[in-house]
Amino acid sequence: MAICYLGLGANLQQPYEQLRSCLAALESQPDLELLDWSSFYGSKPVGPQDQPDYVNAVARIRTELAPTALLDCLQAIENQQGRVRLRRWGERTLDIDILLIDQLQLNSERLTVPHIEMANRLFVLQPLAELAPELQLPDGRLLAPLIAAITDQPPLLPLGKPARHQLENPAAS
């Protein structure tokens, strides 16, 4: 069983609800266990600036799925929620990135783990540090110094953390 961290992001079609639906979908998957998730955070887009702000979070799961099978599972969830890839770093209803799989380092045609940009993105590192403040990346780096080194990105806007019972019942929020 591997512990995995997933980066979640959305900026179209009620992004907060998209992430909550994503967590509910993760929880319903037979081949993985949703262990916990961070608070949701508002962030400015990294790519083109002519798009809405994002809502981001990080989820911690446990799974026996092989990395590419996990990727297939996550892409199916994205597709079920209407994911369309219009342009690089562009707007989307849902984006699920595999950030870490235990201490695995993988670089294949379909998947790079750890996620290639995670150490440069406050909207990944801050929610990841909320879940696992002492986490050490496979290359030995710690989260706190990586977060401190990011000085060119605006602070994240805390949006709260939905409770587990709110994942299944959106009206419960």
ABEGO torsion letter per residue (X at the ends): XBBBBBBBBBABGGAAAAAAAAAAAAAABAABBBABBBBBBBBBBABBAABBBBBBBBBBBBBABBAAAAAAAAAAAAAAAGBBBABBGBBBABBBBBABBEABBBBBAABBOBBAAAAABAAAAAAAAAABAABBBAAGBBAAAAAAABAABBBBBBAEBBBAAAAABAAAX
